[in-house]
Amino acid sequence: MPRSRALGFFVAVCALASCVVAPPGGAALGGAALGGAASTEAAAAATGANGASPASVPVQEAETAAVYGDYTVRVWKSLDVDAPSAGRTVTIERGGRVLACRTEAMGLGALSGTDLDGSGWPNVVIETYSGGAHCCFVTYVYDLGETLAAVELPPPPGGNAPIEFADLDSDGVYEILTADDSFAYAYCAFAGSPAVRVILAYDAGGRRYEPASPRYPAAYAASLAQDAARARGALAAGGDTGWDGTTKCEVLPLVLDYLYLGDDAAAWAALDAYYRFPDKDAFRAEIEATIAGSSYYSRPA
């Protein structure tokens, strides 16, 4: 089990390829992301030419530390009272070197320390948020194995949907539940825009998560019922709810449910049944083009 403890004050610097964590005026602890050679440039930036921390480097307090085998995962909190809540830094260390570093972090995922992908090693989940009204959430997953390895996730299309891990088929390997918000603001305000459920499954050969929604139809049962009722209600009301005076945002959720389940025939039948406006063909073409460009959509074989 991980151990948590209070730690002192340090200076943390993250760069795209490297990460350095150093006590002010002390020796730098650092290394390139995923175990490369230490970055001289990053170390110099952290400690300054004379070993003193420059004013531009944000001072952070190590809020918690969790130990998983040979690895130590620390969450650093900025001492700046005006720093955003997602202004944390997470470092993964081994043998006195920082192997990976992520900024704009909200913290560690609740299942960090669990073997999520069936590799036999614990995983660390780092959740980040860049700020803004509806963007952007990005999650990073690492295998803490004999060597530190990143688990690849498809880039979130809109960045507005956090992810959740769940073992849907009880096989010991966790799936990812999230949503595709590619249609945010397309036809109505964000609150009314559809965000279809998406399920990602782990591919051990590629060490990555891939779209696999059609394999989990039971996960869509509630959404199908709810979205069908919404589409029927919009048809009865006659529309005028979207920016263009149509019912696109009321009908699209049901269409997307079927498309992401791999049932194209049911999707277009739903569009025909519930969308009664003259731009239906153009609407369908827009739907097809948008999902074809989404990293969360997988076309049925």
C-alpha positions in Angstrom: 0.0 0.0 0.0 1.3 3.5 -0.7 2.7 5.6 2.2 1.8 9.3 2.5 3.9 11.8 4.4 4.4 15.5 4.8 7.5 16.8 3.0 9.4 20.1 2.9 9.6 22.9 0.4 11.2 22.4 -3.0 11.5 24.1 -6.4 9.9 22.1 -9.2 10.5 22.7 -12.9 8.9 20.7 -15.7 9.8 20.9 -19.4 8.4 19.0 -22.3 11.3 16.6 -22.4 12.6 16.8 -18.8 11.8 17.5 -15.3 13.9 18.8 -12.4 13.0 18.9 -8.7 15.5 20.7 -6.5 15.6 22.1 -3.0 16.5 25.8 -3.1 20.2 26.2 -3.2 20.7 22.4 -3.2 21.5 19.7 -5.8 19.0 19.1 -8.5 17.1 15.8 -8.6 16.0 15.2 -12.2 16.1 13.3 -15.4 14.5 13.2 -18.9 11.0 12.0 -19.1 10.7 8.2 -19.2 14.3 7.6 -18.0 16.6 9.4 -20.4 19.7 11.3 -19.4 19.4 14.2 -16.9 18.8 17.6 -18.5 21.6 20.1 -17.9 19.5 22.9 -19.2 16.5 22.2 -16.9 18.8 21.8 -13.9 20.4 25.2 -14.7 17.0 26.7 -15.0 16.0 25.3 -11.6 19.1 26.2 -9.6 20.5 29.2 -11.4 24.1 29.8 -12.3 25.3 30.1 -8.7 23.0 27.3 -7.3 20.3 29.7 -6.1 16.7 29.3 -7.3 15.7 32.1 -9.7 12.6 34.1 -8.8 10.8 32.9 -12.0 10.8 29.3 -10.8 7.6 28.5 -8.8 8.2 27.1 -5.4 6.0 24.1 -4.6 5.4 22.0 -1.5 5.4 18.2 -1.8 1.9 17.6 -0.6 1.9 13.8 -0.6 4.2 10.9 -1.7 3.1 7.4 -2.5 5.6 4.6 -2.7 5.0 1.7 -5.1 7.9 -0.7 -5.1 11.0 1.2 -6.3 8.9 4.1 -7.4 7.9 7.2 -5.5 5.1 9.4 -6.9 4.9 12.9 -5.5 2.1 15.5 -5.8 3.5 19.0 -5.5 1.3 22.0 -4.6 2.1 25.5 -5.5 2.8 27.9 -2.6 1.3 30.7 -4.6 -2.1 31.5 -3.0 -3.4 32.6 -6.4 -2.5 29.4 -8.2 -5.4 27.4 -9.7 -6.6 24.2 -8.0 -5.2 22.3 -10.9 -1.8 23.9 -10.6 -0.2 20.9 -9.1 2.8 19.0 -10.4 3.2 15.2 -10.3 6.6 13.5 -10.5 7.5 9.9 -10.8 10.9 9.1 -9.3 13.1 6.0 -9.0 16.6 5.7 -7.6 16.8 9.4 -6.9 15.9 10.5 -10.5 12.7 12.0 -11.8 11.5 9.9 -14.7 8.3 11.6 -15.6 6.6 14.9 -14.7 3.2 16.3 -15.4 2.0 19.9 -14.7 -1.5 21.3 -14.5 -2.4 18.3 -12.5 -5.5 17.9 -10.3 -3.8 15.0 -8.5 -3.6 11.3 -8.8 -6.6 9.2 -9.9 -8.3 7.2 -7.2 -7.1 3.9 -8.7 -3.5 4.8 -8.8 -1.5 1.8 -7.4 -4.0 -0.7 -9.0 -3.0 -3.0 -11.9 -5.5 -1.5 -14.4 -4.2 -3.1 -17.6 -3.4 -6.7 -16.4 0.4 -6.2 -16.8 1.1 -7.4 -13.3 2.5 -4.0 -12.4 0.7 -1.1 -10.6 -0.4 1.8 -12.7 -0.3 5.5 -11.8 -3.1 7.7 -13.2 -2.4 11.5 -13.4 -5.4 13.7 -14.1 -4.7 17.2 -15.5 -6.9 20.2 -16.3 -5.6 23.2 -18.3 -8.4 25.5 -17.2 -11.0 27.4 -19.1 -14.8 27.2 -19.3 -15.0 23.7 -20.8 -11.5 22.5 -21.5 -9.3 20.7 -21.2 -9.1 17.4 -19.2 -6.3 15.0 -20.1 -5.4 11.8 -18.3 -2.0 10.1 -18.3 -1.4 6.5 -17.3 1.9 4.9 -16.5 3.0 1.3 -15.9 5.4 1.1 -12.9 7.1 -2.0 -14.2 10.8 -3.0 -14.6 11.0 0.2 -16.7 8.6 3.0 -16.5 6.2 2.9 -19.5 3.5 5.2 -20.6 0.1 3.7 -21.5 -1.2 5.4 -24.7 -4.7 6.8 -24.6 -6.5 8.4 -27.6 -6.5 12.2 -27.4 -9.8 13.4 -26.1 -11.7 15.1 -29.1 -13.0 18.1 -27.2 -11.3 17.8 -23.8 -14.4 18.4 -21.8 -15.0 14.9 -20.5 -13.0 13.3 -17.6 -12.4 9.5 -17.7 -13.4 6.8 -15.3 -11.9 3.3 -15.0 -14.2 0.3 -14.5 -13.8 -3.5 -15.1 -17.0 -3.9 -17.2 -16.5 -7.5 -18.1 -14.9 -8.7 -14.8 -11.8 -10.0 -16.5 -9.3 -8.1 -14.3 -8.5 -5.5 -17.0 -10.2 -2.1 -16.6 -12.0 -0.3 -19.3 -12.2 3.5 -19.6 -15.6 5.2 -19.6 -15.7 8.7 -21.0 -17.6 10.8 -23.5 -17.1 12.3 -27.0 -18.0 15.9 -27.0 -17.1 16.6 -30.6 -20.4 18.3 -31.1 -20.0 20.8 -28.3 -21.4 24.2 -29.4 -22.1 22.8 -32.9 -25.9 23.3 -32.8 -26.8 24.7 -29.4 -25.2 25.9 -26.1 -22.7 23.7 -24.3 -25.3 22.6 -21.7 -27.5 21.1 -24.4 -24.8 19.7 -26.7 -24.7 15.9 -27.0 -21.8 14.0 -25.4 -22.1 10.4 -26.3 -20.8 7.7 -24.0 -17.5 6.1 -25.1 -15.8 3.0 -23.9 -12.1 2.4 -24.4 -10.6 -1.1 -24.0 -7.0 -2.0 -23.4 -4.9 -3.6 -26.2 -2.1 -5.4 -24.5 -0.1 -5.9 -27.7 0.0 -2.2 -28.4 0.1 -1.1 -24.7 -2.7 1.3 -25.4 -6.4 2.0 -25.0 -8.6 1.9 -28.1 -12.3 2.7 -28.9 -14.4 -0.4 -28.2 -17.9 0.8 -27.5 -19.7 -1.8 -29.7 -18.4 -4.5 -27.4 -20.3 -3.2 -24.5 -24.0 -2.7 -25.5 -25.3 -3.1 -21.9 -23.5 0.1 -21.0 -25.8 2.0 -23.4 -29.2 0.7 -22.3 -30.0 3.7 -20.0 -28.7 6.3 -22.5 -30.8 4.7 -25.3 -34.0 4.9 -23.3 -33.4 8.4 -22.1 -32.3 9.8 -25.5 -35.2 8.1 -27.3 -37.6 9.8 -24.9 -35.9 13.1 -25.5 -36.2 12.7 -29.3 -39.9 11.8 -29.1 -40.5 14.8 -26.9 -38.8 17.1 -29.4 -40.8 15.7 -32.3 -44.0 16.3 -30.4 -43.0 19.8 -29.5 -42.1 20.7 -33.0 -38.6 22.0 -32.6 -37.2 25.5 -32.3 -34.8 24.6 -29.5 -31.5 24.8 -31.4 -29.7 27.9 -32.7 -31.1 27.3 -36.1 -34.6 26.6 -34.9 -34.4 22.8 -35.4 -34.2 19.9 -33.0 -30.7 18.8 -33.8 -29.5 18.7 -30.2 -32.6 16.7 -29.1 -32.3 14.0 -31.9 -28.5 13.8 -32.2 -27.9 12.0 -28.8 -30.0 9.0 -29.9 -28.3 8.9 -33.3 -24.9 9.0 -31.7 -25.8 6.2 -29.2 -26.5 3.9 -32.1 -23.5 5.0 -34.2 -21.1 4.4 -31.3 -22.7 1.0 -30.7 -22.0 0.1 -34.3 -25.6 0.0 -35.4 -25.6 2.4 -38.3 -29.0 1.3 -39.6 -30.7 2.1 -36.3 -28.9 5.4 -36.2 -30.2 6.6 -39.5 -33.6 5.2 -38.9 -33.8 7.3 -35.7 -32.8 10.4 -37.7 -35.5 9.7 -40.3 -38.1 9.1 -37.6 -37.4 12.1 -35.3 -35.8 14.8 -37.4 -38.4 16.4 -39.8 -36.5 19.4 -41.1 -35.5 20.0 -44.8 -31.7 20.0 -44.0 -31.8 16.3 -42.9 -29.3 15.1 -45.6 -26.9 17.9 -44.8 -27.2 17.2 -41.1 -26.4 13.5 -41.7 -23.4 14.4 -43.7 -22.1 16.7 -40.9 -22.6 13.9 -38.4 -20.7 11.4 -40.5 -17.8 13.8 -41.1 -17.5 14.7 -37.5 -17.4 11.2 -36.0 -15.0 10.1 -38.8 -12.5 12.6 -37.4 -13.0 11.6 -33.8 -10.3 9.6 -32.0 -13.1 8.0 -29.9 -15.1 6.5 -32.7 -14.4 3.1 -34.2 -16.2 2.1 -37.4 -17.7 -1.4 -37.3 -15.7 -4.0 -39.2 
